[in-house]
């Protein structure tokens, strides 16, 4: 998989999805995003970084939590998503909400500038999630908090058939490892590998509720991760793909509506303290070594 190609697919795909994303997905993602905010717990006066912020579905609730003396910064690879987030901030007169187009794996931000870093359902799209996490750690203060949300096990996400259905038509290069971070305790282990502490993982089981077939298909194809591939299909291909997808989610149809099972994983962690936080322990170790050396010297002198 070419990482530059994957980033390009993500950037332009989400540009195309930007208009439809919020109305289609905000209610579907609400449970996971609310849990993430509750666990990361931005507090009044804190600075918050929202990675892969989209149109600000998590950024603006975080802004409400940090209040007028706090600040939130949202970054996203999609210029269209950032444009919509900026427009929302302008409508709110929110001068302490800033949005920039940026790659999660290469954050153009100073070290240690944020108390809290969150990434709500964006980490799966990065070619190198570990590098993205390292960048989040760098941008967050030592001892700061990180909150992450990803989709859960593929088998627990009824809508996951969308990827194979699209890939049957065109090699989309969309998220080949999309559900990997949601397997078992994969994301928690990755956080521990980076030396993060107080790692806590929760799984949320819910349903993606669609009023009808059109809404279900729009969420999957127009406002979702395969939007770029969908935009290139001709009418016959779109009709074929729609039919396959509706057939795949038919087990969860109730009358005209659909209630498709979904699972999210929310992980929170505390970053390791910096040198300042380690000074007492370092000083204690130095004192212990000095005591041992003094004792040794006294012994030598007595001989």
C-alpha positions as CSV (number, residue, x, y, z in Angstrom):
1,X,0.0,0.0,0.0
2,X,1.4,3.4,-1.0
3,X,1.0,5.7,1.9
4,X,1.0,8.9,-0.2
5,X,-1.8,7.4,-2.3
6,X,-3.7,6.5,0.9
7,X,-3.4,10.0,2.2
8,X,-4.5,11.4,-1.1
9,X,-7.6,9.1,-1.2
10,X,-8.4,10.2,2.4
11,X,-8.0,13.9,1.7
12,X,-10.1,14.1,-1.5
13,X,-12.6,11.4,-0.4
14,X,-13.4,13.4,2.8
15,X,-13.5,16.6,0.8
16,X,-16.3,15.0,-1.2
17,X,-18.1,13.7,1.9
18,X,-17.9,16.9,3.9
19,X,-21.4,18.3,3.0
20,X,-23.2,15.1,3.8
21,X,-21.0,13.9,6.7
22,X,-22.5,15.9,9.6
23,X,-26.2,15.4,8.9
24,X,-25.7,11.7,8.1
25,X,-23.2,10.7,10.8
26,X,-23.6,13.0,13.8
27,X,-26.5,11.0,15.4
28,X,-24.8,7.7,14.5
29,X,-21.5,8.6,16.2
30,X,-23.0,10.5,19.2
31,X,-22.6,7.6,21.7
32,X,-18.9,7.0,21.0
33,X,-18.1,10.7,21.0
34,X,-20.0,11.4,24.2
35,X,-18.1,8.6,25.9
36,X,-14.8,9.9,24.6
37,X,-15.5,13.4,25.9
38,X,-16.6,12.1,29.3
39,X,-13.5,10.0,29.7
40,X,-11.0,12.5,28.4
41,X,-12.8,15.2,30.5
42,X,-11.6,18.5,29.1
43,X,-11.8,21.0,32.0
44,X,-12.3,24.8,32.2
45,X,-9.2,26.7,31.0
46,X,-7.5,23.7,29.3
47,X,-6.1,23.6,25.8
48,X,-7.5,20.7,23.7
49,X,-6.2,19.2,20.4
50,X,-8.7,17.4,18.3
51,X,-7.0,15.2,15.7
52,X,-9.0,14.3,12.6
53,X,-11.6,16.7,13.7
54,X,-13.8,16.7,10.6
55,X,-16.5,19.4,10.9
56,X,-16.0,19.6,14.7
57,X,-18.4,17.1,16.1
58,X,-16.1,16.6,19.1
59,X,-14.3,19.9,18.9
60,X,-17.2,22.1,19.7
61,X,-18.5,20.1,22.7
62,X,-14.9,20.2,24.0
63,X,-15.0,24.0,23.5
64,X,-18.1,24.2,25.7
65,X,-16.2,22.2,28.4
66,X,-13.0,24.3,28.4
67,X,-15.0,27.5,28.5
68,X,-13.9,31.0,27.4
69,X,-10.5,30.7,29.2
70,X,-9.7,27.5,27.3
71,X,-8.9,26.8,23.7
72,X,-9.5,24.0,21.2
73,X,-7.5,23.3,18.0
74,X,-8.9,21.0,15.4
75,X,-6.8,19.5,12.6
76,X,-7.9,17.4,9.7
77,X,-6.4,16.3,6.3
78,X,-9.5,17.5,4.5
79,X,-9.7,21.1,3.5
80,X,-13.4,21.0,3.0
81,X,-14.0,19.6,6.5
82,X,-11.8,22.3,8.0
83,X,-13.7,25.0,6.0
84,X,-17.0,23.8,7.5
85,X,-15.5,23.7,11.0
86,X,-14.2,27.3,10.6
87,X,-17.6,28.4,9.4
88,X,-19.2,26.9,12.5
89,X,-16.7,28.7,14.7
90,X,-17.4,32.0,13.0
91,X,-21.2,31.6,13.5
92,X,-20.5,30.9,17.2
93,X,-18.1,33.9,17.5
94,X,-15.7,31.3,18.9
95,X,-12.3,33.0,18.8
96,X,-10.8,30.3,21.0
97,X,-11.6,27.6,18.4
98,X,-9.0,27.2,15.7
99,X,-8.9,24.8,12.7
100,X,-6.0,23.9,10.4
101,X,-5.5,21.4,7.6
102,X,-2.8,19.1,8.8
103,X,-1.6,15.5,8.6
104,X,-2.0,13.6,11.9
105,X,1.3,11.9,11.3
106,X,3.1,15.3,10.9
107,X,1.6,17.8,13.3
108,X,2.9,21.3,12.6
109,X,2.5,22.1,16.3
110,X,5.0,22.9,19.1
111,X,5.9,20.4,21.7
112,X,3.7,20.1,24.8
113,X,1.2,22.7,23.9
114,X,-2.0,20.9,24.9
115,X,-3.5,19.5,28.1
116,X,-5.7,17.0,26.3
117,X,-5.5,15.4,22.9
118,X,-8.4,13.5,21.4
119,X,-8.9,11.6,18.1
120,X,-12.5,10.5,17.5
121,X,-12.7,7.8,14.8
122,X,-9.8,9.1,12.7
123,X,-6.9,7.0,13.7
124,X,-8.1,4.1,11.5
125,X,-7.5,6.3,8.4
126,X,-3.8,7.0,9.1
127,X,-1.3,4.9,7.2
128,X,0.9,4.7,10.3
129,X,-1.3,4.9,13.5
130,X,1.7,4.5,15.8
131,X,3.4,7.6,14.2
132,X,0.2,9.5,14.6
133,X,0.1,8.6,18.3
134,X,3.7,9.6,18.7
135,X,2.8,13.0,17.2
136,X,-0.1,13.4,19.6
137,X,2.2,12.6,22.5
138,X,4.7,15.2,21.3
139,X,2.1,17.9,21.1
140,X,0.6,17.1,24.5
141,X,2.1,18.2,27.8
142,X,3.9,15.6,29.8
143,X,1.4,14.0,32.1
144,X,-1.4,15.1,29.9
145,X,-4.4,13.1,28.8
146,X,-5.2,11.3,25.5
147,X,-8.6,10.0,24.4
148,X,-9.0,7.8,21.4
149,X,-12.1,6.2,19.7
150,X,-12.0,3.7,16.8
151,X,-14.5,1.3,15.4
152,X,-14.5,-2.1,17.0
153,X,-14.3,-5.6,15.7
154,X,-15.3,-6.0,12.0
155,X,-17.7,-8.9,12.9
156,X,-19.6,-6.5,15.3
157,X,-20.0,-3.8,12.7
158,X,-22.8,-4.7,10.3
159,X,-22.0,-1.9,7.9
160,X,-18.4,-3.2,7.3
161,X,-19.5,-5.0,4.1
162,X,-19.3,-1.6,2.3
163,X,-15.5,-2.0,1.9
164,X,-15.5,-5.4,0.2
165,X,-18.5,-4.4,-2.0
166,X,-16.7,-1.3,-3.2
167,X,-13.4,-3.2,-3.7
168,X,-15.2,-5.7,-5.9
169,X,-15.7,-2.8,-8.3
170,X,-12.5,-0.8,-8.0
171,X,-9.3,-1.0,-6.0
172,X,-10.1,1.9,-3.6
173,X,-7.0,1.9,-1.4
174,X,-9.4,2.8,1.4
175,X,-8.4,1.8,4.9
176,X,-7.1,-1.8,4.2
177,X,-6.5,-2.2,8.0
178,X,-9.6,-0.2,9.0
179,X,-10.7,-2.6,11.8
180,X,-7.3,-3.7,13.0
181,X,-7.2,-1.2,15.9
182,X,-10.5,-2.4,17.1
183,X,-9.4,-6.0,17.5
184,X,-9.1,-7.3,21.0
185,X,-6.9,-4.9,23.0
186,X,-4.8,-3.8,20.1
187,X,-5.1,-0.1,20.6
188,X,-4.5,-0.4,24.4
189,X,-1.4,-2.4,23.8
190,X,-0.1,0.2,21.3
191,X,-0.6,2.9,23.9
192,X,1.3,0.9,26.5
193,X,4.0,0.2,24.0
194,X,4.5,4.0,23.8
195,X,4.9,4.1,27.6
196,X,1.5,5.7,28.3
197,X,0.0,5.0,31.7
198,X,-3.5,4.5,33.2
199,X,-4.6,3.0,29.9
200,X,-8.3,2.2,30.1
201,X,-10.4,0.6,27.3
202,X,-14.2,0.4,26.9
203,X,-16.3,-1.1,24.2
204,X,-19.6,0.5,23.2
205,X,-22.3,-1.6,21.5
206,X,-24.9,0.3,19.6
207,X,-26.8,0.5,16.3
208,X,-26.6,2.7,13.3
209,X,-30.2,3.7,12.8
210,X,-31.3,4.7,9.3
211,X,-34.8,5.9,8.5
212,X,-34.7,4.2,5.1
213,X,-32.7,2.6,2.3
214,X,-31.6,6.0,0.8
215,X,-30.3,7.2,4.1
216,X,-28.4,4.0,4.8
217,X,-26.8,4.1,1.4
218,X,-26.0,7.8,1.6
219,X,-24.2,7.3,4.9
220,X,-22.2,4.4,3.5
221,X,-21.3,5.9,0.2
222,X,-21.9,9.6,0.0
223,X,-20.8,10.7,3.4
224,X,-18.4,7.9,4.4
225,X,-14.9,6.7,3.7
226,X,-15.6,5.4,0.2
227,X,-17.0,8.7,-1.1
228,X,-14.2,9.1,-3.6
229,X,-14.7,5.7,-5.1
230,X,-18.4,6.2,-5.2
231,X,-18.0,9.5,-7.0
232,X,-16.3,7.7,-9.9
233,X,-19.0,5.0,-10.4
234,X,-21.4,5.3,-13.3
235,X,-25.1,5.0,-12.7
236,X,-25.2,1.3,-13.4
237,X,-22.3,0.6,-11.0
238,X,-23.9,2.7,-8.3
239,X,-27.2,0.8,-8.6
240,X,-25.4,-2.5,-8.4
241,X,-23.4,-1.5,-5.4
242,X,-26.4,-0.1,-3.6
243,X,-28.3,-3.3,-4.1
244,X,-25.4,-5.4,-2.8
245,X,-25.1,-3.2,0.3
246,X,-28.8,-3.2,1.1
247,X,-28.8,-6.9,0.7
248,X,-25.9,-7.2,3.2
249,X,-27.7,-5.1,5.9
250,X,-31.2,-6.6,5.2
251,X,-31.0,-8.8,8.4
252,X,-31.3,-5.6,10.4
253,X,-34.2,-4.1,8.4
254,X,-37.4,-3.3,10.3
255,X,-40.1,-2.2,7.9
256,X,-38.5,0.7,6.0
257,X,-35.8,1.4,8.6
258,X,-32.5,-0.2,9.4
259,X,-30.8,-0.8,12.7
260,X,-27.3,-1.9,11.9
261,X,-25.1,-3.2,14.7
262,X,-22.0,-1.3,15.5
263,X,-19.2,-1.3,18.0
264,X,-16.8,1.3,19.1
265,X,-13.6,1.2,21.2
266,X,-12.7,4.1,23.5
267,X,-9.3,4.2,25.0
268,X,-8.0,6.8,27.4
269,X,-4.5,7.1,28.8
270,X,-2.1,9.5,30.7
271,X,1.1,10.5,29.0
272,X,4.4,9.8,30.9
273,X,5.6,12.8,33.0
274,X,8.4,14.9,31.5
275,X,11.7,15.5,33.1
276,X,10.2,18.0,35.6
277,X,7.8,15.3,36.8
278,X,10.7,12.9,37.2
279,X,13.0,15.2,39.1
280,X,12.1,14.1,42.6
281,X,12.7,10.4,41.7
282,X,15.9,11.3,39.9
283,X,17.1,13.3,42.9
284,X,16.3,10.4,45.2
285,X,18.3,8.0,43.0
286,X,21.2,10.4,42.9
287,X,21.2,10.7,46.7
288,X,21.1,6.9,47.0
289,X,24.1,6.5,44.7
290,X,26.0,9.3,46.6
291,X,25.3,7.6,49.9
292,X,26.7,4.3,48.6
293,X,29.8,6.0,47.2
294,X,30.3,7.8,50.5
295,X,30.0,4.6,52.4
296,X,32.4,2.9,50.1
297,X,34.9,5.7,50.5
298,X,34.7,5.6,54.3
299,X,35.4,1.9,54.1
300,X,38.4,2.4,52.0
301,X,39.8,5.1,54.3
302,X,39.4,2.8,57.3
303,X,41.7,0.3,55.7
